[in-house]
């Protein structure tokens, strides 16, 4: 379904659409009888839909209902990063490409079109021509195309677990990776001494150096059991980076790769596809290296909890969508959140 409906499950999205389409805004009150986590998600999305101009809202909801019914049971390729979709379209003729794009959400289509080779893009048939293709044929083509991808995991049935990081929007994932990268670097430098930190800071722009120093001061005890893997990563990449932002992002990707070790292959395959293709391939490499380090499960659980904490922090500071700050987080150790809330903030430079 359209990215608008994240983090709803497909069933919740259908309930929302059916309620508003058949009953209207008055029936939103029915959501009060649902479990608290489901109720909150549906009420938030209902208000967002009702804020849209009525004509546009009805058109959007009817389209999504038709799409959901027509493509029910497929593998969720609309949540795959467009760079993977473009790769999957290689070698297909223009009519097949257009048929597949017709079944995808408009934001995904725009992203794919920007990345398509001009030779294919210029040969795409008009929309009106593709609209005349029988729906059963469109579904069959889409099904064959989706078989090239791993199935995308559904949201957790209750609350927000680490595996729901896959539900974040692309920009939010990059913001999270950057923040986690600073945490990873802060953890690594927390015990290696001031000289190494000073040497790196001399190579960074002043504002980036200040961010890094602040992250070192902020390194918490919750992170310290994983210090060796952070230092090993640091020793491999710190001498080779050229772009500071890329350095921060890769550090965060390494942190996420370690956290995925507790997850199954279905999640790992889906997570790779949620990232741009280059980043997804790098994630695979990092996951393989992390697996060789044999990090204890307790440390990995603390690591996953720290990722959830960072998502909540980013949401509350407005750096990612505020809705992620109000969902119930499924911590392995719920006391971590309370302890973290009581930690004093490090003094700014």
Buried (B, 14 or more C-beta within 10 A) or exposed (E): BBEBBBBBBBEBBBBBBBBBBEEEEEEBEEBEEBEEBBBBBBBBBBEEBEEBEEEEBEEBBEEBBEBBEBBEEBBBBBBBBBBBBBEBBEEBEBBBBBBBBBBBBEBBBEBBBEEBEEEBBEEBEEEEEBEEBEEEEBBEBBEEBBEBBBBBBBBBEEBBBBBBBBBBBBEBBBBBBBBBBBBBBBBBBBEBEEEBBEEBBEEBEEEBBBBBBBBBEBBBEBBBBBBEBBBBBBEEEBEEBEEBEEBBBBBBBBBBBBBBBBBEEEBBBBBBBBBBBEBBEBBBEBBEBBEEEEBEEEBBBBBBBBBBBBBBBBBEEEBBBEBBBEBEBBBBEEEBBEEBEEEEEBEEE
